[in-house]
Amino acid sequence: MDVKSRNYLLLNRQALEKDIKTSYIMDHMIADQVLTLQEEEKVRQQNTQKERAAMLINILLKKDNNSYRSFYNALLHEGYRDLAALLQDGIPTISSGSVKSSLDGMTSYVKTILCEGGVPQRPVVFVTRPKLVDAIKEKLYCLQNDPGWVTVYGMAGCGKTVLTAEALRDHQLLEGYFPGGVHWISVGKQDKAGLLIKLQNLCSRLDHDCTLSQRPPLNIEEAKDRLRLLMLRKYPRSLLVLDDIWDSWVLKAFDNQCQVLITSRDRSVTDAVAGKKYEIHVESGLAHEKGLEVLSLFVNKKITELPEQANCIVRECKGSPLVISLIGALLRDFPGRWEYYLKQLQNKQFKRIRKSSSYDYEALDEAMSISVEQLNENFKDYYKDLSILPKDVKVPTKVLCILWDMETEEVEDILQEFVNKSLLFCDRNGKSFHYYLHDLQLDFLTEKNRNQLQELHKNIVNQYKKYYKLNMPIPSQEDCMYWYNFLAYHMAGANMQKELCDLMFSLDWIKAKTELVGPAHLIHEYVEYSSVLDQKGSIVRENFQEFLSLNGHLLGRQPFPDIIQLGLCQPETSEVYQQAKLLAQQEAGVFYLEWINKKSMKNLSRLVVRPHRDAVYHACFSQDRQRIASCGADKTLQVFKAESGERLLEISAHDDEILCCSFSADGTFVATCSADKKVKIWNSRTGQCMHVYEEHSEQVNCCQFNNRSGQYLLATCSNDTFIKLWDLNRNYCRNTMFGHVNSVNHCKFSPNDEYVASCSTDGTVKLWEVLSANELKTIEIKDFFKTADEQPDDVEILVKCCSWSGNSATVLVVAKNKLLLFDVKTSDLLKQIIVSHHSTIQYCDFCPGDELVAVALSHCSVELWNIKSLSKVADCRGHMSWVHCVTFSPDGSLFMTSSDDQTIRIWETDKVCKSSDAVLKSELDVVFHNGEVMILAIYNQQHLQLGTLPKKKKKF
């Protein structure tokens, strides 16, 4: 450190030790890399505030000029301007030609200019956002030598101040465009007296040698003139930075024909001043990886070392730099509270997320509320009405016109005020505007107005009813989709039980909604709002939910079927049937039919969905049973909710048919394999392709993840006769296992992950050790297929599938029409079941309970067998073509079937096993006799179904 700088520290040491609090000053110095964590800890160990300050100065005296500058700038930023003024003349003077700093490429000239101008230091934790920084620089270049305004605007906590300060750390920009320096003033929300003090301090800083005046300006006008003279005479070609401007009248005090950069939440704040104007909008959120980087820097860990809650915290923070930084600062002090702070975010307990630090706002609720409080009273009420908007939804202007009973232009004027103040976002969709709130803004509003939400929901429902009366929105209307998607949401939020029941128990509403958006969202609403719908009993809701679950795949496809006819097929005790019959009687001259013996009928499926446009080859549950992945001949991977069939992802995944898919044990990834010879790994939440493996030389028939969470081993098998083990953590093929002499059709890990079983067209099943990739044993399945004289069957034995018991002690193998159960240790055949003489088995799966086995058959049905008693316990029909796959959920309570008929059916295991009901097949005969129509249906060897059409409903 220069002698002069040391002397100024020693001269003013007593004043510094008396007043400074070291904690946040050290944060700045650590960010500048002039103070180590060990030195910080040494200071913290001192007992009193004065002792900590003395220790910091002792450490500082042993350091270089950069440390002096960092300490000086930290004093300015933390509000110790009087103390900083004592040290100002001791700042080492360095010419603009000095070498670049080794810390970050910023020259000493730049550091000096920014330090003298009061530009904030980088935060303790800083991550780059180069696109936004470059955008700010570009607008500053546009000013050239002319007066003008550059506005950096965005919502609270989006990083406007940090990005602006970062843009100024550029040697070429400062030396070439602003050689007079940079003068930073933090303005904030001010009245006239407060603004005058800000102006007096700025004039004092710029005129520190009292060249123009011995006294401070006495009013705003005098301060404006003084500032104009200072900028003209002493600091020509300099940049004035006004941080955190709230009101346009404040800018008039700085309207002196100079170059000004401002940060604000209000985009329109420069409307009251003249000159060139440029804008940069700061997006509201960091990318997910950037958010993780911030947390990792706060807790001093690599991103890969962060706990699993870190991803959830970043998602809950919605990318807000302010919130992520608040959480990170808290976790630095309390490293064991990841789960606690995650719960506070999830429960919207913003007041508990509080960290007193160098940030402008100590808590999220403060940052949000201060923006809203600046609105006039009428606008506050309108903004409160937005509390009940659904998340992640862009709302058309027409919806708010109905809510506020106003003309479009009036509504747009109100909403533009919110947009200007970064309290709302606008998206132009063709000729119309759509508006939406950032998730954090909506969370804040919801929490703040929690006690009024029911009334707010009720108000929007009443306004809808007033506008549409007894009619329904039609597709050509701008607001149509909003009401079909969210009218039930508002009714449930208002606890309007009667109105919600009238809506959701209406076949007209079901028909209109499913034709527009499909059945999945409506099924979800029956579940989501069951507590409101079931206030007078659950039977009616269950009737409609079951009707839609089993017929939604028909309602969601063109040509749309007649919903009344579908309703007439329901049991006569069903509310759906009663309503359909009433509507049918009102339809004059329309042809409907009705089954006579429906009482003996019972559909055993729980949900039927049609996610694909061609045959469905495979479907599987996620470990938590919440999601289903499916794939098929249409070359797409689909991920949807198991509860409702609501689509979450649709990916055009391969160039040819996709033959298999598999969830990783923790649900993070989905693997797919295809006839295009490729294996692909996808992020199951975002749909991003993570890896592509192309080592197989023929079509890949099967892919299966191991069962241990986090290990990410994937087994694949192919027509090239090989089985491969892929390590996703290292992104390479760990082993290739060879031994089969023909196509390998199926492979599967044992539940304990010690073995992989593989099935081949060569008539064998092989067991492999996962650790060594060595072949454990081979079972010749063709030996168990012999003619009447005990000679081997000449027909090729294609081993299609295998499944492990839960204890990994036995393996079940499928070939032709037989189920064969083998002991893994001895290879002995333990059980054998001939399932059918007229059909081949396509797939099998062990129920986790080890007693039940599900088999998919080529004649459109699925059978459940008890492997211990060798008895068939259920025959499940409903598919109209081959069933390619059947899989149990991880807990065994459900199983799922996928078929050539493009549908996936979900069945309840207990319900299926207890039922003895037959299911209708498609063979029909019709007789016209004596003016009556009789219909006969054959659906198994023991039952016929007879139906007649009443004379009054005939139409020819």
Residue pairs with C-beta under 8 A, 6 or more apart in sequence:
1 61
1 63
1 64
1 65
1 67
1 68
1 92
2 65
2 68
2 92
4 90
4 92
5 65
5 68
5 90
5 91
5 92
6 61
7 90
8 86
8 87
8 89
8 90
9 16
9 57
9 60
9 61
9 68
9 87
9 90
10 61
12 83
12 86
12 87
13 54
13 57
15 83
15 86
16 53
16 57
16 83
17 50
17 53
17 54
17 57
18 50
18 53
19 80
19 83
20 53
20 56
20 75
20 80
20 83
21 49
21 53
21 78
22 43
22 49
22 52
22 53
22 56
24 74
24 78
24 357
24 358
25 56
25 71
25 74
25 75
25 78
26 35
26 40
26 43
26 56
27 124
27 357
27 358
28 70
28 73
28 74
28 77
28 78
28 121
28 124
28 358
29 35
29 67
29 70
29 71
29 74
30 36
30 37
30 40
30 124
31 121
31 122
31 123
31 124
31 125
31 126
32 66
32 70
32 103
32 121
32 122
33 103
34 63
34 64
34 66
34 67
34 70
35 59
35 67
35 70
37 300
39 59
42 55
42 59
43 52
43 55
43 56
43 59
44 52
46 52
46 54
46 55
60 67
60 68
60 71
65 92
65 94
66 101
66 103
66 108
66 111
68 87
68 90
68 91
68 92
69 91
69 92
69 111
69 112
69 115
70 121
71 87
72 84
72 87
72 88
72 91
72 115
73 114
73 115
73 118
73 119
73 121
74 121
75 81
75 83
75 84
75 87
76 84
76 115
76 118
77 118
77 120
77 121
77 358
78 358
81 201
85 208
88 116
88 208
91 112
91 115
91 116
92 112
93 112
94 108
94 109
94 112
95 109
96 107
96 109
96 171
96 175
97 109
98 107
98 108
98 109
99 107
99 108
100 106
100 107
101 107
101 108
101 111
104 169
106 169
106 171
107 171
109 171
109 174
109 175
110 169
110 170
110 171
110 174
113 174
113 181
113 182
114 165
114 168
114 169
114 182
116 181
117 181
117 182
117 183
117 184
117 241
118 183
118 184
118 185
118 205
119 165
119 168
119 182
119 184
119 241
120 161
120 162
120 165
120 184
121 165
122 162
122 165
122 166
123 162
123 325
123 358
124 329
124 358
125 294
125 297
125 298
125 325
125 328
126 162
126 166
126 297
127 286
127 290
127 293
127 294
127 297
128 166
129 159
129 163
129 286
129 290
132 159
132 163
132 280
132 282
132 283
133 163
133 166
133 167
135 280
136 150
136 152
136 163
136 164
136 167
136 261
136 280
137 167
137 170
137 173
139 150
139 278
139 279
139 280
140 150
140 167
140 173
140 177
140 239
140 261
141 173
141 177
142 148
142 150
142 276
142 278
143 150
143 177
143 259
143 276
143 278
144 177
145 237
146 259
146 275
146 276
147 257
147 258
147 259
147 275
147 276
148 259
148 260
148 275
148 276
148 277
148 278
149 251
149 260
149 261
149 262
149 270
149 273
149 275
149 276
149 277
149 278
150 260
150 261
150 262
150 277
150 278
150 279
150 280
151 262
151 263
151 264
151 267
151 269
151 270
151 277
151 278
151 279
151 280
152 160
152 163
152 164
152 261
152 262
152 263
152 264
152 280
152 282
153 160
153 263
153 264
153 265
153 266
153 267
153 269
153 279
153 280
153 281
153 282
153 422
154 160
154 265
154 281
154 282
154 283
154 284
154 422
155 265
155 284
155 371
155 422
155 423
155 438
155 441
156 265
156 322
156 361
156 367
156 368
156 370
156 371
156 422
157 320
157 321
157 322
157 323
157 361
157 364
157 367
157 440
158 282
158 283
158 284
158 285
158 320
158 321
158 322
158 422
159 282
159 286
159 321
159 322
160 263
160 264
160 282
161 243
161 244
161 263
161 360
162 321
163 282
164 241
164 243
164 261
164 263
165 184
167 173
168 174
168 182
168 239
168 241
174 181
174 182
177 237
177 239
178 237
178 238
178 239
178 259
179 237
179 238
180 235
180 236
180 237
180 238
180 239
181 235
181 238
181 239
182 238
182 239
182 241
183 202
183 205
183 206
183 235
183 238
183 239
183 240
183 241
184 241
184 243
185 198
185 201
185 202
185 240
185 241
185 242
185 243
186 243
186 244
187 195
187 198
187 242
187 243
187 244
187 245
187 246
187 250
188 244
188 246
188 360
189 246
189 247
189 370
189 374
190 198
190 246
190 247
190 250
192 220
195 220
195 250
195 253
196 217
196 219
196 220
196 223
199 217
199 220
199 223
199 224
199 227
199 253
200 216
200 217
200 223
202 227
203 216
203 217
203 223
203 226
203 227
203 230
204 216
206 227
206 230
206 231
206 234
206 235
207 213
207 226
207 230
207 234
211 234
212 226
212 229
212 230
212 233
213 226
217 223
217 225
217 226
220 253
223 253
224 252
224 253
224 254
224 255
224 256
227 253
227 254
227 256
228 256
228 257
228 258
231 238
231 240
231 256
231 258
237 259
238 258
238 259
239 259
239 260
239 261
240 254
240 258
240 259
240 260
240 261
241 260
241 261
241 262
241 263
242 250
242 251
242 254
242 260
242 261
242 262
242 263
243 262
243 263
244 263
244 264
244 360
245 251
245 262
245 263
245 264
245 266
245 269
246 264
246 265
246 266
246 269
246 374
247 269
248 266
248 268
248 269
248 270
248 271
248 272
248 273
249 272
251 260
251 262
251 269
251 270
251 272
251 273
252 272
252 273
254 260
255 273
255 274
255 275
257 275
262 269
262 270
265 371
265 421
265 422
265 423
266 420
266 421
266 422
267 279
267 281
267 419
267 420
267 421
267 422
268 420
270 277
284 318
284 319
284 320
284 425
284 438
284 440
285 318
285 319
285 320
285 438
286 294
286 319
286 320
286 321
286 324
287 319
288 311
288 314
288 315
288 319
289 303
290 319
291 314
291 317
291 319
291 324
292 303
292 306
292 310
292 311
292 314
293 303
294 321
294 324
294 325
294 328
295 306
295 310
295 313
295 314
295 324
295 327
295 328
295 331
296 302
296 303
296 305
296 306
296 310
297 328
298 325
298 328
298 329
298 331
298 332
299 306
299 328
299 331
299 332
299 335
300 332
307 338
309 338
309 339
309 342
310 338
312 342
313 324
313 327
313 338
313 341
313 342
313 345
314 324
316 342
316 345
316 346
317 323
317 324
317 327
317 345
317 440
318 438
318 439
318 440
320 364
320 440
322 359
322 361
322 364
322 367
323 345
323 353
323 364
323 440
325 359
326 353
326 354
326 355
326 359
326 363
326 364
327 341
327 345
327 353
329 355
329 357
330 337
330 341
330 353
330 355
331 337
331 338
331 341
341 353
343 349
344 350
344 352
344 353
345 353
348 443
348 444
348 446
348 447
350 363
350 364
350 365
350 368
350 443
350 444
350 447
351 363
351 365
353 363
353 364
354 362
354 363
355 362
355 363
356 362
360 367
361 367
361 370
364 440
364 444
365 444
365 447
365 448
368 440
368 441
368 444
369 444
369 448
371 421
371 422
371 423
372 380
372 383
372 423
374 421
375 383
375 417
375 421
375 423
379 414
379 417
379 418
382 404
382 414
383 418
383 423
383 445
384 445
384 449
384 452
384 456
385 403
385 404
385 456
385 459
385 460
386 424
386 437
386 442
386 445
387 442
387 445
387 446
387 448
387 449
387 452
387 453
387 456
388 453
388 456
388 457
388 460
388 490
388 493
389 395
389 436
389 437
389 442
390 486
390 489
391 439
391 442
392 436
392 439
393 436
393 482
393 485
393 486
394 427
394 429
394 434
394 435
394 436
395 434
395 435
395 436
395 482
396 429
396 432
396 433
396 434
396 478
396 479
396 482
397 408
397 411
397 412
397 415
397 432
397 433
397 434
397 435
397 478
398 408
398 432
398 477
398 478
398 479
399 479
399 482
399 483
400 411
400 415
400 435
401 407
401 408
401 411
402 463
402 464
402 467
402 479
403 459
403 460
403 463
404 410
404 411
404 414
405 463
405 466
412 433
415 424
415 426
415 433
415 435
416 426
418 424
419 425
419 426
419 435
423 441
424 435
424 436
424 437
424 441
425 435
425 436
425 437
425 438
426 433
426 434
426 435
427 433
427 434
427 435
427 436
428 434
432 478
437 445
446 453
449 456
453 493
454 493
454 494
454 495
455 494
457 490
457 491
457 492
457 493
457 494
458 494
458 496
460 490
461 487
461 490
461 491
461 494
461 496
461 499
464 483
464 487
464 490
465 499
468 483
472 508
472 509
472 512
473 479
473 480
473 483
473 484
474 480
475 516
480 516
481 516
481 517
484 512
484 513
484 516
484 517
485 517
485 521
487 503
488 500
488 503
488 504
488 525
488 529
489 525
491 499
491 500
491 503
491 532
492 500
492 528
492 529
492 532
495 532
497 532
497 533
497 535
497 536
500 529
500 532
500 533
501 533
501 540
503 509
504 510
504 522
504 525
504 526
504 529
504 533
504 541
504 544
505 540
505 541
505 544
505 575
505 579
506 579
507 563
507 564
507 567
507 576
507 579
507 580
507 583
510 522
510 544
510 548
510 555
510 563
511 555
511 560
511 563
513 521
513 522
514 522
514 548
514 552
514 555
514 556
515 555
515 556
515 560
518 552
518 555
518 556
519 548
519 549
519 551
519 552
519 553
519 555
519 556
519 645
520 552
520 609
520 640
520 641
520 644
520 645
520 646
520 647
521 644
521 646
522 548
522 552
523 545
523 548
523 549
523 552
523 607
523 643
523 644
523 645
523 646
524 641
524 643
524 644
524 646
526 533
526 541
526 544
526 545
526 548
527 545
527 643
527 644
530 538
530 541
533 540
533 541
534 541
539 575
540 575
543 570
543 574
543 575
543 576
544 575
544 576
547 566
547 567
547 570
547 574
547 576
548 555
549 605
549 606
549 607
549 608
550 603
550 605
550 607
550 608
551 566
551 608
552 608
552 609
552 645
553 608
553 609
553 610
553 903
554 561
554 566
555 561
555 563
555 566
556 610
557 610
562 592
563 580
564 580
564 583
564 584
564 587
564 592
565 580
565 592
565 593
566 580
567 576
567 577
567 579
567 580
567 581
567 583
568 577
568 580
568 581
568 584
568 592
568 593
568 594
569 595
569 598
570 576
570 577
570 580
570 598
571 577
571 598
571 599
571 601
572 598
572 599
584 590
584 592
584 953
589 955
590 953
590 955
591 949
591 953
591 954
591 955
592 949
592 953
593 933
593 935
593 947
593 949
593 953
594 947
594 948
594 949
594 950
595 601
595 945
595 947
596 946
596 947
596 948
597 945
597 946
597 947
600 917
600 918
600 943
601 917
601 918
601 919
601 920
601 945
602 915
602 917
603 878
603 919
604 874
604 876
604 878
604 907
604 908
604 911
604 912
604 915
604 917
604 919
605 876
605 878
605 905
605 906
605 907
606 894
606 906
606 907
606 908
606 911
607 642
607 643
607 644
607 645
607 905
607 906
608 878
608 903
608 904
608 905
608 906
609 640
609 645
609 903
609 904
609 906
610 902
610 903
610 904
611 630
611 638
611 640
611 645
611 647
611 650
611 904
612 630
612 632
612 633
612 634
612 636
612 638
612 902
613 634
613 902
614 632
614 633
614 634
614 902
615 632
615 633
615 881
615 884
615 899
615 900
615 901
615 902
616 630
616 631
616 632
616 633
616 884
616 885
616 898
616 899
616 900
616 902
616 903
616 904
617 631
617 632
617 633
617 657
617 658
617 659
617 660
617 884
617 885
617 898
618 630
618 631
618 632
618 658
618 659
618 660
618 661
618 884
618 885
618 898
619 628
619 629
619 630
619 631
619 661
619 885
619 887
619 896
619 898
619 904
620 628
620 629
620 630
620 661
620 662
620 663
620 887
620 896
621 627
621 628
621 642
621 663
621 887
621 888
621 889
621 890
621 894
621 896
622 628
622 629
622 642
622 663
622 667
622 684
623 663
623 665
623 666
623 667
623 709
623 890
624 667
624 890
625 642
625 889
625 890
625 891
625 893
625 894
626 641
626 642
626 643
627 639
627 640
627 641
627 642
627 648
627 663
627 667
627 684
628 639
628 640
628 641
628 642
628 896
628 904
628 906
629 637
629 638
629 639
629 661
629 662
629 663
629 670
629 684
630 637
630 638
630 639
630 640
630 661
630 898
630 904
631 637
631 638
631 653
631 658
631 659
631 660
631 661
631 672
632 657
632 658
632 898
632 902
633 657
635 652
635 653
635 654
635 655
635 656
635 657
635 658
635 674
636 650
636 651
636 652
636 653
636 658
637 649
637 650
637 651
637 653
637 658
637 661
637 670
637 672
637 682
638 647
638 649
638 650
638 651
639 647
639 648
639 649
639 670
639 684
639 687
640 646
640 647
640 648
640 649
641 648
642 889
642 894
642 906
649 684
649 687
651 682
651 687
653 672
653 674
653 680
653 682
654 672
654 674
654 675
654 676
654 678
654 680
655 674
655 676
655 678
656 674
656 675
656 676
656 699
657 674
657 675
658 672
658 673
658 674
659 673
659 674
659 675
659 699
659 700
659 701
659 702
660 672
660 673
660 700
660 701
660 702
660 703
660 704
661 670
661 671
661 672
661 673
661 703
662 670
662 671
662 703
662 704
662 705
662 714
663 669
663 670
663 684
663 705
664 670
664 671
664 684
664 705
664 709
664 712
664 728
665 705
665 706
665 707
665 708
665 709
665 710
665 711
666 709
666 710
667 684
668 683
668 684
668 685
669 681
669 682
669 683
669 684
669 690
669 705
669 712
669 728
670 681
670 682
670 684
671 679
671 680
671 681
671 682
671 703
671 705
671 714
672 679
672 680
672 682
672 703
673 679
673 680
673 700
673 701
673 702
673 703
673 716
674 680
674 699
674 700
675 699
675 700
676 699
677 694
677 696
677 697
677 698
677 699
677 700
677 718
678 692
678 693
678 694
678 696
678 700
679 692
679 693
679 694
679 696
679 700
679 703
679 714
679 716
679 726
680 689
680 691
680 692
680 693
681 689
681 690
681 691
681 692
681 693
681 714
681 728
682 688
682 689
682 690
683 690
690 728
691 728
691 731
693 716
693 724
693 726
693 733
695 724
695 733
695 736
696 716
696 718
696 720
696 722
696 724
697 718
697 720
698 718
698 719
698 720
698 743
699 718
699 719
700 716
700 717
700 718
701 717
701 718
701 719
701 743
701 744
701 745
701 746
702 715
702 716
702 717
702 744
702 745
702 746
702 747
702 748
703 714
703 715
703 716
704 714
704 715
704 716
704 747
704 748
704 749
705 712
705 713
705 714
705 715
705 749
706 712
706 713
706 714
706 715
706 749
706 753
706 770
707 749
707 751
707 752
707 753
708 753
711 729
711 753
712 727
712 728
712 729
713 725
713 726
713 727
713 728
713 734
713 749
713 753
713 770
714 725
714 726
714 728
715 723
715 724
715 725
715 726
715 747
715 748
715 749
715 756
716 723
716 724
716 726
716 747
717 723
717 724
717 744
717 745
717 746
717 747
717 758
718 724
718 743
718 744
719 743
719 744
721 738
721 740
721 741
721 742
721 743
721 744
721 760
722 736
722 737
722 738
722 740
722 744
723 736
723 737
723 738
723 740
723 744
723 747
723 756
723 758
723 768
724 733
724 735
724 736
724 737
725 733
725 734
725 735
725 736
725 737
725 756
725 770
725 773
726 732
726 733
726 734
727 733
727 734
734 773
735 773
736 773
737 756
737 758
737 768
737 773
737 775
739 766
739 775
739 778
740 758
740 760
740 762
740 764
740 766
741 760
741 762
742 760
742 761
742 762
743 760
743 761
744 758
744 759
744 760
744 761
745 759
745 760
745 761
745 798
745 799
745 800
745 801
746 758
746 759
746 799
746 800
746 801
746 802
747 756
747 757
747 758
747 759
748 756
748 757
748 802
748 803
748 804
749 755
749 756
749 770
749 804
750 756
750 757
750 804
750 808
750 811
750 824
751 804
751 805
751 806
751 807
751 808
752 808
753 770
754 769
754 770
754 771
754 808
755 767
755 768
755 769
755 770
755 776
755 808
755 824
756 767
756 768
756 770
757 765
757 766
757 767
757 768
757 802
757 804
757 811
758 765
758 766
758 768
758 802
759 765
759 799
759 800
759 801
759 802
759 813
759 814
760 766
760 799
761 796
761 798
761 799
763 780
763 781
763 782
763 796
763 797
763 798
763 799
763 815
764 778
764 779
764 780
764 781
764 782
764 799
765 778
765 779
765 781
765 799
765 802
765 811
765 813
765 822
766 775
766 776
766 777
766 778
766 779
767 775
767 776
767 777
767 778
767 779
767 811
767 824
768 774
768 775
768 776
769 776
777 827
779 813
779 822
779 827
781 797
781 799
781 813
781 815
781 820
782 792
782 793
782 797
783 792
784 815
784 818
784 820
784 829
784 832
785 792
785 793
785 795
785 797
785 815
785 816
785 818
786 792
786 793
787 793
797 815
797 816
798 815
798 816
799 813
799 814
799 815
800 814
800 815
800 841
800 842
800 843
801 813
801 814
801 841
801 842
801 843
801 844
802 811
802 812
802 813
802 814
802 844
803 811
803 812
803 844
803 845
803 846
803 853
804 810
804 811
804 812
804 846
805 811
805 812
805 846
805 850
806 846
806 848
806 849
806 850
807 850
808 824
809 823
809 824
809 825
810 821
810 822
810 823
810 824
810 830
811 821
811 822
811 824
812 819
812 820
812 821
812 822
812 844
812 846
812 853
812 867
813 819
813 820
813 821
813 822
814 820
814 841
814 843
814 844
814 855
815 841
816 840
816 841
817 834
817 835
817 836
817 837
817 839
817 840
817 841
818 832
818 833
818 834
818 835
818 841
819 831
819 832
819 833
819 835
819 841
819 844
819 853
819 855
819 865
819 867
820 829
820 831
820 832
821 829
821 830
821 831
821 832
821 867
822 828
822 829
822 830
823 830
831 867
831 870
833 865
833 867
833 870
835 841
835 855
835 857
835 863
835 865
836 857
836 859
836 863
838 859
839 857
839 858
839 859
839 861
840 857
840 858
841 855
841 856
841 857
841 858
842 856
842 857
842 858
842 882
842 883
842 884
842 885
843 855
843 856
843 883
843 884
843 885
843 886
844 853
844 854
844 855
844 856
844 886
845 853
845 854
845 886
845 887
845 888
845 895
846 852
846 853
846 888
847 853
847 854
847 888
847 892
847 895
847 909
848 888
848 890
848 891
848 892
849 892
850 867
851 866
851 867
851 868
852 864
852 865
852 866
852 867
852 873
852 892
852 909
852 913
853 864
853 865
853 866
853 867
854 862
854 863
854 864
854 886
854 887
854 888
854 895
855 862
855 863
855 864
855 865
855 886
856 862
856 883
856 884
856 885
856 886
856 897
857 863
857 883
858 882
858 883
859 882
860 877
860 879
860 880
860 881
860 882
860 883
860 899
861 875
861 876
861 877
861 879
861 883
862 875
862 876
862 879
862 883
862 886
862 895
862 897
862 907
863 872
863 874
863 875
863 876
864 872
864 873
864 874
864 876
864 909
864 912
864 913
865 871
865 872
865 873
866 872
866 873
873 913
874 912
874 913
874 915
876 897
876 907
876 912
876 919
877 918
877 919
877 921
877 939
878 905
878 919
879 897
879 899
879 900
879 901
879 903
879 905
880 899
880 901
880 922
881 899
881 900
881 901
882 899
882 900
883 897
883 898
883 899
883 900
884 898
884 899
884 900
885 897
885 898
886 895
886 896
886 897
886 898
887 895
887 896
888 894
888 895
888 896
888 909
889 895
889 896
892 909
893 908
893 909
893 910
894 906
894 907
894 908
894 909
895 906
895 907
895 909
896 904
896 905
896 906
896 907
897 904
897 905
897 907
898 904
899 905
918 939
918 940
918 942
918 943
919 939
920 937
920 939
920 945
921 937
921 938
921 939
921 940
923 937
923 938
923 939
924 935
924 936
924 937
925 935
925 936
925 938
926 933
926 934
926 935
926 936
927 933
927 934
927 936
931 951
931 954
932 948
932 949
932 951
933 948
933 949
933 954
934 946
934 947
934 948
935 946
935 947
935 948
935 949
936 944
936 945
936 946
937 944
937 945
937 946
937 947
938 944
938 945
939 945
